[in-house]
């Protein structure tokens, strides 16, 4: 299996749901954050410690314990199947994930407890055998 060169960020991340129309404050530029707005909600992905700041009081729900894996770019817009490969590898190891794409790089968020296993699988290692009905 090809090594996808995953890079694990040591920062523990949180995902927060905020009301539709909520406007984010300026976040520190040197730390990973993502803001996704839709007509029904605003989602913020940020370092867990940012939940201790004033804006977080507006959160409807929060979920902590995520880690980010980045694939170095630039990844060409014409590339087909990259995230399908990532999803297949993580599914084969029973690791749930979500993805966020930047202009030149893709990121996946996995649970912190499964981050090292996820990096191994994305680096081309075979996942360990699974016991029926369990997650790693």
Secondary structure, DSSP 8 states (H G I E B T S, - for coil): -----EEE--S-EEEEEEETT-------TTS--EEEE-SSEEEEEEEGGGGGSGGGGGEEEEEEEEEEEEE-S---TT--SHHHHHHHHHHHTT--EEEEE-SS-EEEEEEGGGHHHHHHHHTT-------TT---
